[in-house]
Amino acid sequence: MQVFKFGGASVKDANGVKNLATVLRKVGYSKTLIVVSAMGKTTNALEVVLHNYFNNKNELQSSLQEVKKYHNNILLDLFENEQHTVFKGVSNLFDELNRFLNSNKSPDYNFVYDQIIGYGELASTLIISNYLNEIGIKSQWLDVRDFIKTDNYYRRANVNWDNTQSLINTHFNTSTLNITQGFLGSDPNNFTTTLGREGSDYTAAIFAYCLNAESVTIWKDVPGVLNADPRYFENAQLLNKISYREAIELAFYGASVIHPKTLQPLQRKEIPLHVKSFINPKDPGTKVSKGSPLEPNIPCFIVKKNQVLISLSSLDFSYIVEENISEIFSLLHLYKMKVDVIQNSAISFSVCVDNIYDNLEKLLHHLKAKFNVTWHENVSLYTIRNYSESSILQLEQDKTILLKQLTQGTVQIVTQ
């Protein structure tokens, strides 16, 4: 088996769906599972539906109609016969969603989110499977919720690996081309769950693990994993090979490579991961596998914008000791601050955080009761993996350095 994953950008319109078919014909699709995300910005559009459901009922039906219209336009571009069963199939999905909106009694936002948001993936895979069958690429549509079982931690569900493995072993036909949804699962009561950030990549890894797949390929609109985000760094280079460990390190520091939870099941069975371009599918892309030395051996740059640097010292200039640090971390946890850098000395403690939940004011108020506090908002955190002196100098040029920390293999610099 091989597992392919196509993201929303790759199937955002009819031409994207046609290109998916072209990729399959060029690289082969025997004994293949395709995992597909929602088309284009459908997830964002369904989040508008969700918002209107809770906050603006007058706009609910019009926002749902926008989602239906978007998919119907793609159907009209792909299928000449408007009597094709796929039109009714997609319409039935959105009717099902509408019935949920009219009958739901749960006030739990996270539960409702998961019941609404998954219709993007259900619609995209139904359209793609029918299109492939229409052009002679025989495929089988699968509802991923029949295979991936989770707990009921809605929006970030945990996989029940034993149940999932058993269902895949029992009901999955490995001899054909299968198409299923990324991001989704189902709980013990068969309600839809979602797997959290980068959930579709994770879905591909779950199936690969359970099927003992030969490989996983994630198809993107870039040539592979780059050593820097080209939006912020000039002359970004393709990484030909990278180890699981290094990919996890890069993801930890904020690189938009592969989420660690996707790599972990692949690493356990040493299943290689390929990141390739759906524009140039025959190009080699990037291979992530066990123990692969970084190739080429060059610095990798990561930037996280809109961070907050907080510096603390004791009110009486006493040492910052374990008790103080424990209290600081309790407050960071309480106010849901994601910690990206820590630096401390005998009498000071600095931390660079991501103020995702907009709790900075509350945190600072709490800290000021026990510490001298200074802070800088809207700072940038730069990380260089596999750094060189020249790469540090290049990065620091024309910047005000607020904090700098070097460890073996990694340098982190906070700038104003």
Secondary structure as UniProt FT lines:
FT   STRAND          2..6
FT   HELIX           8..11
FT   HELIX           14..27
FT   TURN            30..31
FT   STRAND          32..36
FT   TURN            40..41
FT   HELIX           42..55
FT   HELIX           57..59
FT   HELIX           60..78
FT   TURN            82..83
FT   HELIX           85..103
FT   HELIX           109..117
FT   HELIX           119..134
FT   TURN            135..136
FT   STRAND          140..141
FT   HELIX           144..146
FT   STRAND          149..150
FT   TURN            154..155
FT   HELIX           161..171
FT   TURN            174..175
FT   STRAND          178..181
FT   STRAND          184..186
FT   TURN            188..189
FT   STRAND          192..194
FT   TURN            197..198
FT   HELIX           199..211
FT   STRAND          215..220
FT   TURN            230..232
FT   TURN            234..235
FT   STRAND          241..243
FT   HELIX           244..252
FT   TURN            253..254
FT   HELIX           260..268
FT   TURN            269..270
FT   STRAND          273..277
FT   TURN            281..282
FT   STRAND          286..289
FT   TURN            290..291
FT   STRAND          300..314
FT   TURN            315..316
FT   HELIX           322..334
FT   TURN            335..336
FT   STRAND          338..344
FT   STRAND          348..354
FT   TURN            356..357
FT   HELIX           360..368
FT   TURN            369..370
FT   STRAND          371..385
FT   HELIX           389..396
FT   TURN            397..398
FT   STRAND          401..407
FT   TURN            408..409
FT   STRAND          410..415
//
